[in-house]
């Protein structure tokens, strides 16, 4: 009799007694790990659009992938979503702070200062896990007949532990992708928001120093019911191993590409470390997007794969592994490294049949031309497939020769090596002098909106004058996605 292996059951089988999963976040009682045969993986479209599911009402489904309550409280205006804890239908949790009220969660309008234009998610409250730094937004939109839900995974660090090795991954939820609910501590249930994943505590692991979410894919086997689909989190893990440079000037220029926070000393002077710590790609799985179990890769540290050899372009580190499902048995991973030979950040691609074992295909995008906004290269790529024409779009963080970070766009018909920059200017630049993100924008995340108007949303990390960070949102101007404007509020339509 044929045995059908459920990915969900695989996640349920992860145990604290198995090699290299000792300190992983477990989601079920212990039993031996069974690696699935994932050659027929496919994204679960019924989760992305439950109208395709036999039961379109998520509240009547057994799947834990949907919240049992809307992120906007009942009887409130979506555009003025309250964060009053007393209106919440969830049970009080003494270990979880109520949703904060950062300035970014309030509706922005023309009456507000231009300083806040585009800011939709600010630092957490004073004692929260994300009070010192936030970034790396991974945004997902889920539709149903009654409403929409938005999930955002991001990294954060607290003021109590601002040093390296103390950051975590968290989850925020929203009803409109603008006003977000967040938690100040670790999640406790399948409905909580807040901290969902910490750095590994195993000394030999690749992710003991820092972790950054890069992509969340919802997949299941073609032979398994859709409500058994599982969240796959691809992330960057940093160890304490420093990358050695042959040229100190290069090290100074790139410093740590994933650490944006600039520390200020008592006199007010700012400084940033030029240390670059080795990073590798990792994978974790979850049934509800909140409780994660690391999946051990082939590398001895538990990473999915290692850096290239000394003569290869990705010999220094592997960062920002973002995965796109192209078809059955065909997954593509886009990631960046620093190409020492050419002296610039570059984006490469790897391919997999099961999402766990990967084969590198090489570099696909390097630095731009002399004087270009991305002359010093491209990093933090984010690739999506246009639902309208099937083409692949890549937004990326372009690094100028002066170190300035902007967001660029490239397009490909097949998503492999045939990538072309759309234009010679960025689609989103740092704001003017008085803006909250006037020192750099990056870590882009592109979301395609459905409807008659071909609109896209661009979520990104912004850096301010003294290294203050936040998460912003911009919307496309026109259908060709050649430029974005920072969000300033919802437009109201009136019937005449």
Rosetta blueprint (number, residue, H / E / L):
1 X L
2 X L
3 X L
4 X L
5 X L
6 X L
7 X H
8 X H
9 X H
10 X H
11 X H
12 X H
13 X L
14 X L
15 X L
16 X L
17 X L
18 X L
19 X L
20 X L
21 X L
22 X L
23 X L
24 X L
25 X L
26 X L
27 X L
28 X L
29 X L
30 X L
31 X L
32 X L
33 X L
34 X L
35 X L
36 X L
37 X L
38 X L
39 X L
40 X L
41 X E
42 X E
43 X E
44 X L
45 X H
46 X H
47 X H
48 X H
49 X E
50 X H
51 X H
52 X H
53 X L
54 X L
55 X L
56 X L
57 X L
58 X H
59 X H
60 X H
61 X L
62 X L
63 X L
64 X L
65 X L
66 X L
67 X L
68 X L
69 X L
70 X L
71 X L
72 X L
73 X L
74 X L
75 X L
76 X L
77 X L
78 X H
79 X H
80 X H
81 X L
82 X L
83 X L
84 X L
85 X H
86 X H
87 X H
88 X L
89 X L
90 X L
91 X L
92 X L
93 X L
94 X L
95 X L
96 X L
97 X L
98 X L
99 X L
100 X L
101 X L
102 X L
103 X H
104 X H
105 X H
106 X L
107 X L
108 X L
109 X L
110 X L
111 X L
112 X L
113 X L
114 X H
115 X H
116 X H
117 X L
118 X L
119 X E
120 X E
121 X E
122 X L
123 X L
124 X L
125 X L
126 X L
127 X L
128 X L
129 X L
130 X L
131 X L
132 X L
133 X E
134 X E
135 X E
136 X E
137 X E
138 X E
139 X E
140 X E
141 X E
142 X E
143 X E
144 X L
145 X L
146 X L
147 X L
148 X E
149 X E
150 X E
151 X E
152 X E
153 X E
154 X E
155 X E
156 X E
157 X E
158 X L
159 X L
160 X L
161 X L
162 X L
163 X L
164 X L
165 X L
166 X L
167 X L
168 X E
169 X E
170 X E
171 X E
172 X E
173 X E
174 X E
175 X L
176 X L
177 X L
178 X L
179 X L
180 X E
181 X E
182 X L
183 X L
184 X L
185 X L
186 X E
187 X L
188 X L
189 X L
190 X L
191 X L
192 X L
193 X L
194 X E
195 X E
196 X E
197 X E
198 X E
199 X L
200 X L
201 X L
202 X L
203 X L
204 X L
205 X L
206 X L
207 X L
208 X L
209 X L
210 X E
211 X E
212 X E
213 X E
214 X E
215 X E
216 X E
217 X E
218 X E
219 X E
220 X E
221 X E
222 X L
223 X L
224 X L
225 X L
226 X H
227 X H
228 X H
229 X L
230 X E
231 X E
232 X E
233 X E
234 X E
235 X E
236 X E
237 X E
238 X E
239 X E
240 X E
241 X E
242 X E
243 X L
244 X L
245 X L
246 X L
247 X L
248 X H
249 X H
250 X H
251 X H
252 X H
253 X H
254 X H
255 X L
256 X L
257 X L
258 X L
259 X L
260 X L
261 X L
262 X L
263 X E
264 X E
265 X L
266 X L
267 X L
268 X L
269 X L
270 X E
271 X E
272 X L
273 X L
274 X L
275 X L
276 X L
277 X E
278 X E
279 X E
280 X E
281 X E
282 X E
283 X E
284 X E
285 X E
286 X E
287 X L
288 X L
289 X L
290 X L
291 X L
292 X L
293 X E
294 X E
295 X E
296 X L
297 X L
298 X L
299 X L
300 X L
301 X L
302 X L
303 X L
304 X L
305 X L
306 X L
307 X L
308 X L
309 X L
310 X L
311 X L
312 X L
313 X L
314 X L
315 X L
316 X L
317 X L
318 X L
319 X E
320 X E
321 X E
322 X E
323 X E
324 X E
325 X E
326 X E
327 X E
328 X L
329 X L
330 X E
331 X E
332 X E
333 X E
334 X E
335 X E
336 X E
337 X E
338 X E
339 X E
340 X L
341 X L
342 X L
343 X L
344 X E
345 X E
346 X E
347 X E
348 X E
349 X E
350 X E
351 X E
352 X E
353 X L
354 X L
355 X L
356 X L
357 X L
358 X L
359 X E
360 X E
361 X E
362 X E
363 X E
364 X E
365 X E
366 X L
367 X L
368 X L
369 X L
370 X L
371 X L
372 X L
373 X L
374 X L
375 X L
376 X L
377 X E
378 X E
379 X E
380 X E
381 X E
382 X E
383 X E
384 X E
385 X E
386 X L
387 X L
388 X L
389 X L
390 X L
391 X L
392 X E
393 X E
394 X E
395 X E
396 X E
397 X E
398 X E
399 X E
400 X L
401 X L
402 X L
403 X L
404 X L
405 X E
406 X E
407 X E
408 X E
409 X E
410 X E
411 X E
412 X E
413 X L
414 X L
415 X L
416 X L
417 X L
418 X L
419 X E
420 X E
421 X E
422 X L
423 X L
424 X L
425 X L
426 X L
427 X L
428 X E
429 X L
430 X L
431 X L
432 X L
433 X L
434 X L
435 X L
436 X L
437 X L
438 X L
439 X L
440 X E
441 X E
442 X E
443 X E
444 X E
445 X E
446 X E
447 X E
448 X E
449 X L
450 X L
451 X L
452 X L
453 X L
454 X L
455 X L
456 X E
457 X E
458 X E
459 X E
460 X E
461 X E
462 X E
463 X E
464 X L
465 X L
466 X L
467 X L
468 X L
469 X E
470 X E
471 X E
472 X E
473 X E
474 X E
475 X E
476 X E
477 X L
478 X L
479 X L
480 X L
481 X L
482 X L
483 X L
484 X E
485 X E
486 X E
487 X L
488 X L
489 X L
490 X L
491 X L
492 X L
493 X L
494 X L
495 X L
496 X L
